[in-house]
Amino acid sequence: MATHNELGKAGEEIARQHLEEKGFRILEHGWRYRRAEVDLIALDGPILVFVEVKTRSSNRLGEPEYFVTASKERLLTSAAHAYIEQINHQDEIRFDLVSILYRSAEDYELRHLPDAFFPGL
């Protein structure tokens, strides 16, 4: 079985490929700001999308998306603000979640949840 880090990297690669197939343009992978890391930053048309990827090998303790905490949402929001300022983005933004239940590179379940959370709500 893959280690925790290997599992996360495999999930991020699957998510990247999935988003590219849907027409997203990936701008950043593993972008860091202070204590936060944004797994993927992409453009979906003019919309700047900050993507959190959650990969688990089992859903015994719950689906992967259930592991995005309020603290993680705050960190992502903080990083998003910094990135928006850095590139002077003026259009809409969105926070998506890609949930992956991973058994192997050929056997996984992927759910893409656009607008997974709304900062400040």
Secondary structure, DSSP 8 states (H G I E B T S, - for coil): ---HHHHHHHHHHHHHHHHHHTT-EEEEEEEEETTEEEEEEEEETTEEEEEEEEEES--TT--GGGG--HHHHHHHHHHHHHHHHHHT--S-EEEEEEEEEEEETTEEEEEEETT---TT-
